[in-house]
């Protein structure tokens, strides 16, 4: 999370939304987050292989 806080725009966008995902080094998970003004809002911690997009239906736009 320190890397995400330091460079939040470095990580790829998820589709055509303003969400981004960052992979964790030691575990097979992605952190799905959104940058809101000066804050980083973590929306999901998702396993990269087991149902990787389960969280997509839970995000309200």
PQR file of N, CA, C, O and H, with PARSE charges and radii, in Angstrom:
ATOM      1  N   UNK A   1       0.813  -1.195   0.000 -0.4000 1.5000
ATOM      2  CA  UNK A   1       0.000   0.000   0.000 -0.0000 2.0000
ATOM      3  C   UNK A   1       0.855   1.256   0.000  0.5500 1.7000
ATOM      4  O   UNK A   1       0.416   2.310  -0.461 -0.5500 1.4000
ATOM      5  N   UNK A   2       2.067   1.150   0.512 -0.4000 1.5000
ATOM      6  CA  UNK A   2       2.955   2.316   0.471 -0.0000 2.0000
ATOM      7  C   UNK A   2       3.261   2.694  -0.973  0.5500 1.7000
ATOM      8  O   UNK A   2       3.330   3.878  -1.303 -0.5500 1.4000
ATOM      9  H   UNK A   2       2.423   0.294   0.887  0.4000 1.0000
ATOM     10  N   UNK A   3       3.446   1.692  -1.839 -0.4000 1.5000
ATOM     11  CA  UNK A   3       3.703   1.974  -3.255 -0.0000 2.0000
ATOM     12  C   UNK A   3       2.498   2.627  -3.903  0.5500 1.7000
ATOM     13  O   UNK A   3       2.652   3.541  -4.713 -0.5500 1.4000
ATOM     14  H   UNK A   3       3.390   0.731  -1.571  0.4000 1.0000
ATOM     15  N   UNK A   4       1.302   2.172  -3.558 -0.4000 1.5000
ATOM     16  CA  UNK A   4       0.076   2.762  -4.118 -0.0000 2.0000
ATOM     17  C   UNK A   4      -0.063   4.211  -3.652  0.5500 1.7000
ATOM     18  O   UNK A   4      -0.400   5.086  -4.449 -0.5500 1.4000
ATOM     19  H   UNK A   4       1.178   1.430  -2.900  0.4000 1.0000
ATOM     20  N   UNK A   5       0.190   4.467  -2.386 -0.4000 1.5000
ATOM     21  CA  UNK A   5       0.085   5.834  -1.863 -0.0000 2.0000
ATOM     22  C   UNK A   5       1.117   6.767  -2.487  0.5500 1.7000
ATOM     23  O   UNK A   5       0.839   7.943  -2.722 -0.5500 1.4000
ATOM     24  H   UNK A   5       0.464   3.755  -1.739  0.4000 1.0000
ATOM     25  N   UNK A   6       2.304   6.240  -2.750 -0.4000 1.5000
ATOM     26  CA  UNK A   6       3.361   7.065  -3.323 -0.0000 2.0000
ATOM     27  C   UNK A   6       3.112   7.394  -4.791  0.5500 1.7000
ATOM     28  O   UNK A   6       3.369   8.515  -5.229 -0.5500 1.4000
ATOM     29  H   UNK A   6       2.530   5.285  -2.558  0.4000 1.0000
ATOM     30  N   UNK A   7       2.615   6.424  -5.549 -0.4000 1.5000
ATOM     31  CA  UNK A   7       2.401   6.613  -6.992 -0.0000 2.0000
ATOM     32  C   UNK A   7       1.065   6.004  -7.422  0.5500 1.7000
ATOM     33  O   UNK A   7       1.055   4.983  -8.111 -0.5500 1.4000
ATOM     34  H   UNK A   7       2.406   5.514  -5.193  0.4000 1.0000
ATOM     35  N   UNK A   8      -0.053   6.602  -7.035 -0.4000 1.5000
ATOM     36  CA  UNK A   8      -1.354   6.006  -7.333 -0.0000 2.0000
ATOM     37  C   UNK A   8      -1.699   5.952  -8.818  0.5500 1.7000
ATOM     38  O   UNK A   8      -2.468   5.083  -9.228 -0.5500 1.4000
ATOM     39  H   UNK A   8      -0.046   7.431  -6.476  0.4000 1.0000
ATOM     40  N   UNK A   9      -1.162   6.843  -9.629 -0.4000 1.5000
ATOM     41  CA  UNK A   9      -1.470   6.852 -11.063 -0.0000 2.0000
ATOM     42  C   UNK A   9      -0.603   5.890 -11.865  0.5500 1.7000
ATOM     43  O   UNK A   9      -0.797   5.749 -13.072 -0.5500 1.4000
ATOM     44  H   UNK A   9      -0.537   7.549  -9.296  0.4000 1.0000
ATOM     45  N   UNK A  10       0.335   5.236 -11.224 -0.4000 1.5000
ATOM     46  CA  UNK A  10       1.233   4.305 -11.895 -0.0000 2.0000
ATOM     47  C   UNK A  10       0.521   3.006 -12.309  0.5500 1.7000
ATOM     48  O   UNK A  10       0.872   2.403 -13.323 -0.5500 1.4000
ATOM     49  H   UNK A  10       0.492   5.350 -10.243  0.4000 1.0000
ATOM     50  N   UNK A  11      -0.447   2.590 -11.546 -0.4000 1.5000
ATOM     51  CA  UNK A  11      -1.096   1.294 -11.754 -0.0000 2.0000
ATOM     52  C   UNK A  11      -2.186   1.380 -12.817  0.5500 1.7000
ATOM     53  O   UNK A  11      -2.784   2.439 -13.007 -0.5500 1.4000
ATOM     54  H   UNK A  11      -0.732   3.079 -10.722  0.4000 1.0000
ATOM     55  N   UNK A  12      -2.451   0.263 -13.517 -0.4000 1.5000
ATOM     56  CA  UNK A  12      -3.388   0.295 -14.648 -0.0000 2.0000
ATOM     57  C   UNK A  12      -4.841   0.482 -14.218  0.5500 1.7000
ATOM     58  O   UNK A  12      -5.249   0.084 -13.127 -0.5500 1.4000
ATOM     59  H   UNK A  12      -1.965  -0.597 -13.363  0.4000 1.0000
ATOM     60  N   UNK A  13      -5.593   1.093 -15.103 -0.4000 1.5000
ATOM     61  CA  UNK A  13      -7.031   1.261 -14.895 -0.0000 2.0000
ATOM     62  C   UNK A  13      -7.738  -0.071 -15.125  0.5500 1.7000
ATOM     63  O   UNK A  13      -7.248  -0.939 -15.847 -0.5500 1.4000
ATOM     64  H   UNK A  13      -5.261   1.416 -15.990  0.4000 1.0000
ATOM     65  N   UNK A  14      -8.889  -0.209 -14.500 -0.4000 1.5000
ATOM     66  CA  UNK A  14      -9.729  -1.389 -14.691 -0.0000 2.0000
ATOM     67  C   UNK A  14     -10.785  -1.004 -15.717  0.5500 1.7000
ATOM     68  O   UNK A  14     -11.694  -0.230 -15.417 -0.5500 1.4000
ATOM     69  H   UNK A  14      -9.287   0.496 -13.913  0.4000 1.0000
ATOM     70  N   UNK A  15     -10.667  -1.542 -16.921 -0.4000 1.5000
ATOM     71  CA  UNK A  15     -11.604  -1.201 -17.994 -0.0000 2.0000
ATOM     72  C   UNK A  15     -11.537   0.274 -18.331  0.5500 1.7000
ATOM     73  O   UNK A  15     -10.456   0.860 -18.402 -0.5500 1.4000
ATOM     74  H   UNK A  15      -9.929  -2.171 -17.164  0.4000 1.0000
ATOM     75  N   UNK A  16     -12.715   0.874 -18.539 -0.4000 1.5000
ATOM     76  CA  UNK A  16     -12.757   2.298 -18.871 -0.0000 2.0000
ATOM     77  C   UNK A  16     -13.221   3.139 -17.687  0.5500 1.7000
ATOM     78  O   UNK A  16     -13.673   4.270 -17.864 -0.5500 1.4000
ATOM     79  H   UNK A  16     -13.592   0.398 -18.481  0.4000 1.0000
ATOM     80  N   UNK A  17     -13.110   2.590 -16.486 -0.4000 1.5000
ATOM     81  CA  UNK A  17     -13.528   3.307 -15.281 -0.0000 2.0000
ATOM     82  C   UNK A  17     -12.356   4.086 -14.685  0.5500 1.7000
ATOM     83  O   UNK A  17     -11.253   4.098 -15.232 -0.5500 1.4000
ATOM     84  H   UNK A  17     -12.743   1.671 -16.342  0.4000 1.0000
ATOM     85  N   UNK A  18     -12.618   4.726 -13.568 -0.4000 1.5000
ATOM     86  CA  UNK A  18     -11.553   5.435 -12.862 -0.0000 2.0000
ATOM     87  C   UNK A  18     -10.950   4.577 -11.749  0.5500 1.7000
ATOM     88  O   UNK A  18     -10.198   5.082 -10.916 -0.5500 1.4000
ATOM     89  H   UNK A  18     -13.514   4.717 -13.123  0.4000 1.0000
ATOM     90  N   UNK A  19     -11.274   3.293 -11.732 -0.4000 1.5000
ATOM     91  CA  UNK A  19     -10.711   2.358 -10.759 -0.0000 2.0000
ATOM     92  C   UNK A  19      -9.353   1.879 -11.242  0.5500 1.7000
ATOM     93  O   UNK A  19      -9.100   1.807 -12.444 -0.5500 1.4000
ATOM     94  H   UNK A  19     -11.885   2.883 -12.409  0.4000 1.0000
ATOM     95  N   UNK A  20      -8.496   1.558 -10.310 -0.4000 1.5000
ATOM     96  CA  UNK A  20      -7.170   1.035 -10.637 -0.0000 2.0000
ATOM     97  C   UNK A  20      -6.913  -0.213  -9.822  0.5500 1.7000
ATOM     98  O   UNK A  20      -7.545  -0.434  -8.789 -0.5500 1.4000
ATOM     99  H   UNK A  20      -8.702   1.616  -9.333  0.4000 1.0000
ATOM    100  N   UNK A  21      -5.968  -1.044 -10.298 -0.4000 1.5000
ATOM    101  CA  UNK A  21      -5.621  -2.248  -9.549 -0.0000 2.0000
ATOM    102  C   UNK A  21      -4.111  -2.376  -9.425  0.5500 1.7000
ATOM    103  O   UNK A  21      -3.359  -2.134 -10.369 -0.5500 1.4000
ATOM    104  H   UNK A  21      -5.454  -0.865 -11.137  0.4000 1.0000
ATOM    105  N   UNK A  22      -3.700  -2.763  -8.231 -0.4000 1.5000
ATOM    106  CA  UNK A  22      -2.278  -2.950  -7.935 -0.0000 2.0000
ATOM    107  C   UNK A  22      -2.100  -4.366  -7.404  0.5500 1.7000
ATOM    108  O   UNK A  22      -2.827  -4.796  -6.509 -0.5500 1.4000
ATOM    109  H   UNK A  22      -4.311  -2.960  -7.464  0.4000 1.0000
ATOM    110  N   UNK A  23      -1.137  -5.086  -7.956 -0.4000 1.5000
ATOM    111  CA  UNK A  23      -0.855  -6.438  -7.493 -0.0000 2.0000
ATOM    112  C   UNK A  23       0.029  -6.424  -6.259  0.5500 1.7000
ATOM    113  O   UNK A  23       0.890  -5.557  -6.111 -0.5500 1.4000
ATOM    114  H   UNK A  23      -0.546  -4.737  -8.683  0.4000 1.0000
ATOM    115  N   UNK A  24      -0.187  -7.382  -5.379 -0.4000 1.5000
ATOM    116  CA  UNK A  24       0.649  -7.520  -4.192 -0.0000 2.0000
ATOM    117  C   UNK A  24       1.800  -8.462  -4.507  0.5500 1.7000
ATOM    118  O   UNK A  24       1.613  -9.431  -5.243 -0.5500 1.4000
ATOM    119  H   UNK A  24      -0.887  -8.086  -5.498  0.4000 1.0000
ATOM    120  N   UNK A  25       2.971  -8.203  -3.975 -0.4000 1.5000
ATOM    121  CA  UNK A  25       4.160  -8.989  -4.317 -0.0000 2.0000
ATOM    122  C   UNK A  25       4.135 -10.403  -3.749  0.5500 1.7000
ATOM    123  O   UNK A  25       4.447 -11.356  -4.462 -0.5500 1.4000
ATOM    124  H   UNK A  25       3.123  -7.416  -3.378  0.4000 1.0000
ATOM    125  N   UNK A  26       3.773 -10.553  -2.493 -0.4000 1.5000
ATOM    126  CA  UNK A  26       3.889 -11.857  -1.841 -0.0000 2.0000
ATOM    127  C   UNK A  26       2.654 -12.733  -1.960  0.5500 1.7000
ATOM    128  O   UNK A  26       2.735 -13.937  -1.717 -0.5500 1.4000
ATOM    129  H   UNK A  26       3.519  -9.779  -1.914  0.4000 1.0000
ATOM    130  N   UNK A  27       1.522 -12.166  -2.323 -0.4000 1.5000
ATOM    131  CA  UNK A  27       0.275 -12.917  -2.339 -0.0000 2.0000
ATOM    132  C   UNK A  27      -0.422 -12.719  -3.676  0.5500 1.7000
ATOM    133  O   UNK A  27      -0.227 -11.691  -4.324 -0.5500 1.4000
ATOM    134  H   UNK A  27       1.457 -11.188  -2.520  0.4000 1.0000
ATOM    135  N   UNK A  28      -1.234 -13.686  -4.100 -0.4000 1.5000
ATOM    136  CA  UNK A  28      -1.910 -13.554  -5.402 -0.0000 2.0000
ATOM    137  C   UNK A  28      -3.187 -12.713  -5.326  0.5500 1.7000
ATOM    138  O   UNK A  28      -4.272 -13.183  -5.670 -0.5500 1.4000
ATOM    139  H   UNK A  28      -1.393 -14.521  -3.573  0.4000 1.0000
ATOM    140  N   UNK A  29      -3.045 -11.480  -4.876 -0.4000 1.5000
ATOM    141  CA  UNK A  29      -4.203 -10.600  -4.743 -0.0000 2.0000
ATOM    142  C   UNK A  29      -3.950  -9.272  -5.446  0.5500 1.7000
ATOM    143  O   UNK A  29      -2.810  -8.837  -5.610 -0.5500 1.4000
ATOM    144  H   UNK A  29      -2.164 -11.099  -4.596  0.4000 1.0000
ATOM    145  N   UNK A  30      -5.046  -8.643  -5.854 -0.4000 1.5000
ATOM    146  CA  UNK A  30      -5.026  -7.278  -6.371 -0.0000 2.0000
ATOM    147  C   UNK A  30      -5.741  -6.376  -5.378  0.5500 1.7000
ATOM    148  O   UNK A  30      -6.712  -6.786  -4.741 -0.5500 1.4000
ATOM    149  H   UNK A  30      -5.972  -8.996  -5.721  0.4000 1.0000
ATOM    150  N   UNK A  31      -5.265  -5.166  -5.252 -0.4000 1.5000
ATOM    151  CA  UNK A  31      -5.968  -4.136  -4.487 -0.0000 2.0000
ATOM    152  C   UNK A  31      -6.676  -3.265  -5.520  0.5500 1.7000
ATOM    153  O   UNK A  31      -6.033  -2.656  -6.374 -0.5500 1.4000
ATOM    154  H   UNK A  31      -4.476  -4.833  -5.769  0.4000 1.0000
ATOM    155  N   UNK A  32      -8.006  -3.210  -5.434 -0.4000 1.5000
ATOM    156  CA  UNK A  32      -8.794  -2.376  -6.335 -0.0000 2.0000
ATOM    157  C   UNK A  32      -9.061  -1.074  -5.592  0.5500 1.7000
ATOM    158  O   UNK A  32      -9.604  -1.087  -4.487 -0.5500 1.4000
ATOM    159  H   UNK A  32      -8.528  -3.705  -4.740  0.4000 1.0000
ATOM    160  N   UNK A  33      -8.683   0.046  -6.194 -0.4000 1.5000
ATOM    161  CA  UNK A  33      -8.812   1.318  -5.493 -0.0000 2.0000
ATOM    162  C   UNK A  33      -9.214   2.429  -6.449  0.5500 1.7000
ATOM    163  O   UNK A  33      -9.183   2.283  -7.671 -0.5500 1.4000
ATOM    164  H   UNK A  33      -8.242   0.056  -7.092  0.4000 1.0000
ATOM    165  N   UNK A  34      -9.591   3.540  -5.840 -0.4000 1.5000
ATOM    166  CA  UNK A  34     -10.002   4.727  -6.580 -0.0000 2.0000
ATOM    167  C   UNK A  34      -9.347   5.932  -5.922  0.5500 1.7000
ATOM    168  O   UNK A  34      -9.287   6.022  -4.696 -0.5500 1.4000
ATOM    169  H   UNK A  34      -9.616   3.658  -4.847  0.4000 1.0000
ATOM    170  N   UNK A  35      -8.862   6.847  -6.732 -0.4000 1.5000
ATOM    171  CA  UNK A  35      -8.253   8.069  -6.206 -0.0000 2.0000
ATOM    172  C   UNK A  35      -9.321   9.153  -6.176  0.5500 1.7000
ATOM    173  O   UNK A  35      -9.878   9.526  -7.208 -0.5500 1.4000
ATOM    174  H   UNK A  35      -8.911   6.774  -7.728  0.4000 1.0000
ATOM    175  N   UNK A  36      -9.595   9.647  -4.985 -0.4000 1.5000
ATOM    176  CA  UNK A  36     -10.586  10.716  -4.781 -0.0000 2.0000
ATOM    177  C   UNK A  36      -9.861  11.903  -4.164  0.5500 1.7000
ATOM    178  O   UNK A  36      -9.439  11.837  -3.009 -0.5500 1.4000
ATOM    179  H   UNK A  36      -9.143   9.344  -4.146  0.4000 1.0000
ATOM    180  N   UNK A  37      -9.714  12.961  -4.898 -0.4000 1.5000
ATOM    181  CA  UNK A  37      -8.957  14.164  -4.523 -0.0000 2.0000
ATOM    182  C   UNK A  37      -7.623  13.769  -3.894  0.5500 1.7000
ATOM    183  O   UNK A  37      -6.735  13.318  -4.617 -0.5500 1.4000
ATOM    184  H   UNK A  37     -10.057  13.015  -5.836  0.4000 1.0000
ATOM    185  N   UNK A  38      -7.447  13.914  -2.613 -0.4000 1.5000
ATOM    186  CA  UNK A  38      -6.157  13.582  -1.987 -0.0000 2.0000
ATOM    187  C   UNK A  38      -6.217  12.270  -1.215  0.5500 1.7000
ATOM    188  O   UNK A  38      -5.343  11.997  -0.392 -0.5500 1.4000
ATOM    189  H   UNK A  38      -8.168  14.280  -2.026  0.4000 1.0000
ATOM    190  N   UNK A  39      -7.242  11.455  -1.471 -0.4000 1.5000
ATOM    191  CA  UNK A  39      -7.416  10.195  -0.754 -0.0000 2.0000
ATOM    192  C   UNK A  39      -7.414   9.012  -1.695  0.5500 1.7000
ATOM    193  O   UNK A  39      -7.751   9.137  -2.872 -0.5500 1.4000
ATOM    194  H   UNK A  39      -7.952  11.677  -2.140  0.4000 1.0000
ATOM    195  N   UNK A  40      -7.031   7.861  -1.166 -0.4000 1.5000
ATOM    196  CA  UNK A  40      -7.113   6.605  -1.905 -0.0000 2.0000
ATOM    197  C   UNK A  40      -8.167   5.751  -1.212  0.5500 1.7000
ATOM    198  O   UNK A  40      -8.034   5.416  -0.035 -0.5500 1.4000
ATOM    199  H   UNK A  40      -6.757   7.759  -0.209  0.4000 1.0000
ATOM    200  N   UNK A  41      -9.202   5.407  -1.946 -0.4000 1.5000
ATOM    201  CA  UNK A  41     -10.308   4.626  -1.418 -0.0000 2.0000
ATOM    202  C   UNK A  41     -10.151   3.185  -1.889  0.5500 1.7000
ATOM    203  O   UNK A  41     -10.283   2.906  -3.081 -0.5500 1.4000
ATOM    204  H   UNK A  41      -9.310   5.680  -2.902  0.4000 1.0000
ATOM    205  N   UNK A  42      -9.872   2.265  -0.963 -0.4000 1.5000
ATOM    206  CA  UNK A  42      -9.729   0.848  -1.304 -0.0000 2.0000
ATOM    207  C   UNK A  42     -11.124   0.247  -1.371  0.5500 1.7000
ATOM    208  O   UNK A  42     -11.878   0.298  -0.400 -0.5500 1.4000
ATOM    209  H   UNK A  42      -9.765   2.491   0.005  0.4000 1.0000
ATOM    210  N   UNK A  43     -11.466  -0.327  -2.533 -0.4000 1.5000
ATOM    211  CA  UNK A  43     -12.793  -0.875  -2.746 -0.0000 2.0000
ATOM    212  C   UNK A  43     -12.842  -2.385  -2.590  0.5500 1.7000
ATOM    213  O   UNK A  43     -13.873  -2.933  -2.198 -0.5500 1.4000
ATOM    214  H   UNK A  43     -10.853  -0.368  -3.323  0.4000 1.0000
ATOM    215  N   UNK A  44     -11.747  -3.062  -2.890 -0.4000 1.5000
ATOM    216  CA  UNK A  44     -11.742  -4.522  -2.792 -0.0000 2.0000
ATOM    217  C   UNK A  44     -10.316  -5.044  -2.747  0.5500 1.7000
ATOM    218  O   UNK A  44      -9.384  -4.427  -3.263 -0.5500 1.4000
ATOM    219  H   UNK A  44     -10.910  -2.617  -3.208  0.4000 1.0000
ATOM    220  N   UNK A  45     -10.179  -6.196  -2.118 -0.4000 1.5000
ATOM    221  CA  UNK A  45      -8.954  -6.994  -2.183 -0.0000 2.0000
ATOM    222  C   UNK A  45      -9.395  -8.283  -2.870  0.5500 1.7000
ATOM    223  O   UNK A  45     -10.140  -9.069  -2.284 -0.5500 1.4000
ATOM    224  H   UNK A  45     -10.936  -6.697  -1.699  0.4000 1.0000
ATOM    225  N   UNK A  46      -8.951  -8.508  -4.088 -0.4000 1.5000
ATOM    226  CA  UNK A  46      -9.451  -9.610  -4.908 -0.0000 2.0000
ATOM    227  C   UNK A  46      -8.353 -10.608  -5.249  0.5500 1.7000
ATOM    228  O   UNK A  46      -7.238 -10.228  -5.608 -0.5500 1.4000
ATOM    229  H   UNK A  46      -8.346  -7.869  -4.564  0.4000 1.0000
ATOM    230  N   UNK A  47      -8.682 -11.879  -5.133 -0.4000 1.5000
ATOM    231  CA  UNK A  47      -7.763 -12.942  -5.535 -0.0000 2.0000
ATOM    232  C   UNK A  47      -7.590 -12.873  -7.046  0.5500 1.7000
ATOM    233  O   UNK A  47      -8.566 -12.656  -7.765 -0.5500 1.4000
ATOM    234  H   UNK A  47      -9.587 -12.189  -4.842  0.4000 1.0000
ATOM    235  N   UNK A  48      -6.377 -13.053  -7.537 -0.4000 1.5000
ATOM    236  CA  UNK A  48      -6.089 -12.902  -8.960 -0.0000 2.0000
ATOM    237  C   UNK A  48      -6.622 -14.045  -9.808  0.5500 1.7000
ATOM    238  O   UNK A  48      -6.855 -13.863 -11.003 -0.5500 1.4000
ATOM    239  H   UNK A  48      -5.585 -13.230  -6.953  0.4000 1.0000
ATOM    240  N   UNK A  49      -6.820 -15.211  -9.221 -0.4000 1.5000
ATOM    241  CA  UNK A  49      -7.250 -16.361 -10.010 -0.0000 2.0000
ATOM    242  C   UNK A  49      -8.630 -16.895  -9.637  0.5500 1.7000
ATOM    243  O   UNK A  49      -9.351 -17.378 -10.509 -0.5500 1.4000
ATOM    244  H   UNK A  49      -6.631 -15.358  -8.250  0.4000 1.0000
ATOM    245  N   UNK A  50      -9.005 -16.821  -8.398 -0.4000 1.5000
ATOM    246  CA  UNK A  50     -10.304 -17.330  -7.956 -0.0000 2.0000
ATOM    247  C   UNK A  50     -11.340 -16.223  -8.045  0.5500 1.7000
ATOM    248  O   UNK A  50     -11.307 -15.262  -7.276 -0.5500 1.4000
ATOM    249  H   UNK A  50      -8.420 -16.428  -7.689  0.4000 1.0000
ATOM    250  N   UNK A  51     -12.245 -16.367  -8.976 -0.4000 1.5000
ATOM    251  CA  UNK A  51     -13.305 -15.376  -9.172 -0.0000 2.0000
ATOM    252  C   UNK A  51     -12.728 -13.961  -9.154  0.5500 1.7000
ATOM    253  O   UNK A  51     -13.105 -13.165  -8.294 -0.5500 1.4000
ATOM    254  H   UNK A  51     -12.271 -17.148  -9.600  0.4000 1.0000
ATOM    255  N   UNK A  52     -11.836 -13.630 -10.066 -0.4000 1.5000
ATOM    256  CA  UNK A  52     -11.117 -12.344 -10.011 -0.0000 2.0000
ATOM    257  C   UNK A  52     -11.996 -11.106 -10.158  0.5500 1.7000
ATOM    258  O   UNK A  52     -11.572 -10.017  -9.771 -0.5500 1.4000
ATOM    259  H   UNK A  52     -11.530 -14.277 -10.765  0.4000 1.0000
ATOM    260  N   UNK A  53     -13.193 -11.234 -10.698 -0.4000 1.5000
ATOM    261  CA  UNK A  53     -14.047 -10.040 -10.882 -0.0000 2.0000
ATOM    262  C   UNK A  53     -15.306 -10.101 -10.025  0.5500 1.7000
ATOM    263  O   UNK A  53     -16.295  -9.448 -10.357 -0.5500 1.4000
ATOM    264  H   UNK A  53     -13.537 -12.119 -11.012  0.4000 1.0000
ATOM    265  N   UNK A  54     -15.300 -10.862  -8.938 -0.4000 1.5000
ATOM    266  CA  UNK A  54     -16.488 -10.973  -8.091 -0.0000 2.0000
ATOM    267  C   UNK A  54     -16.914  -9.620  -7.522  0.5500 1.7000
ATOM    268  O   UNK A  54     -18.097  -9.388  -7.275 -0.5500 1.4000
ATOM    269  H   UNK A  54     -14.496 -11.392  -8.668  0.4000 1.0000
ATOM    270  N   UNK A  55     -15.976  -8.763  -7.325 -0.4000 1.5000
ATOM    271  CA  UNK A  55     -16.214  -7.463  -6.701 -0.0000 2.0000
ATOM    272  C   UNK A  55     -16.891  -6.474  -7.640  0.5500 1.7000
ATOM    273  O   UNK A  55     -17.474  -5.493  -7.178 -0.5500 1.4000
ATOM    274  H   UNK A  55     -15.015  -8.952  -7.526  0.4000 1.0000
ATOM    275  N   UNK A  56     -16.828  -6.711  -8.943 -0.4000 1.5000
ATOM    276  CA  UNK A  56     -17.312  -5.734  -9.929 -0.0000 2.0000
ATOM    277  C   UNK A  56     -18.797  -5.410  -9.761  0.5500 1.7000
ATOM    278  O   UNK A  56     -19.199  -4.261  -9.949 -0.5500 1.4000
ATOM    279  H   UNK A  56     -16.355  -7.508  -9.318  0.4000 1.0000
ATOM    280  N   UNK A  57     -19.605  -6.390  -9.415 -0.4000 1.5000
ATOM    281  CA  UNK A  57     -21.025  -6.153  -9.227 -0.0000 2.0000
ATOM    282  C   UNK A  57     -21.351  -5.443  -7.924  0.5500 1.7000
ATOM    283  O   UNK A  57     -22.476  -4.973  -7.749 -0.5500 1.4000
ATOM    284  H   UNK A  57     -19.278  -7.323  -9.262  0.4000 1.0000
ATOM    285  N   UNK A  58     -20.418  -5.354  -7.025 -0.4000 1.5000
ATOM    286  CA  UNK A  58     -20.641  -4.735  -5.720 -0.0000 2.0000
ATOM    287  C   UNK A  58     -20.282  -3.250  -5.681  0.5500 1.7000
ATOM    288  O   UNK A  58     -20.587  -2.557  -4.710 -0.5500 1.4000
ATOM    289  H   UNK A  58     -19.504  -5.735  -7.168  0.4000 1.0000
ATOM    290  N   UNK A  59     -19.645  -2.776  -6.721 -0.4000 1.5000
ATOM    291  CA  UNK A  59     -19.211  -1.381  -6.768 -0.0000 2.0000
ATOM    292  C   UNK A  59     -20.353  -0.542  -7.316  0.5500 1.7000
ATOM    293  O   UNK A  59     -20.801  -0.762  -8.441 -0.5500 1.4000
ATOM    294  H   UNK A  59     -19.398  -3.339  -7.510  0.4000 1.0000
ATOM    295  N   UNK A  60     -20.828   0.415  -6.532 -0.4000 1.5000
ATOM    296  CA  UNK A  60     -21.892   1.310  -6.968 -0.0000 2.0000
ATOM    297  C   UNK A  60     -21.318   2.550  -7.618  0.5500 1.7000
ATOM    298  O   UNK A  60     -20.449   3.210  -7.048 -0.5500 1.4000
ATOM    299  H   UNK A  60     -20.464   0.594  -5.617  0.4000 1.0000
ATOM    300  N   UNK A  61     -21.785   2.862  -8.778 -0.4000 1.5000
ATOM    301  CA  UNK A  61     -21.277   4.050  -9.490 -0.0000 2.0000
ATOM    302  C   UNK A  61     -22.315   5.150  -9.446  0.5500 1.7000
ATOM    303  O   UNK A  61     -22.089   6.233  -9.984 -0.5500 1.4000
ATOM    304  H   UNK A  61     -22.491   2.326  -9.242  0.4000 1.0000
TER
END
